[in-house]
Amino acid sequence: MLYHVRMDVLLPIDMNADKVSELKATEKALSLKLQEQGKWRHIWRVAGQYSNFSIFDVDSNEELHDILMSLPLYPYMNVEVTPLLRHPSSVHDDDG
């Protein structure tokens, strides 16, 4: 199942800089692992914002939920999820 996910990160202004660095490093490591597994298919930065648009390819709503909840930055995110289906007019065989 494919999902379009927008993640907006809202870190507290007064958060300790070392804590921010630690969270970002841990988040990046998990993101890379999920991308290598094919679960986190694509990630794009939103210019000028601490946000991203991502495509996840997972087996269920529950798996996506568990992945998102496991992200170290999740407590500081606003997340918007849109389920995706292959369009019948698509000429691509690998977009489902």
Order of alpha helices (4+ residues) and beta strands (2+ residues): beta-alpha-beta-beta-alpha-beta
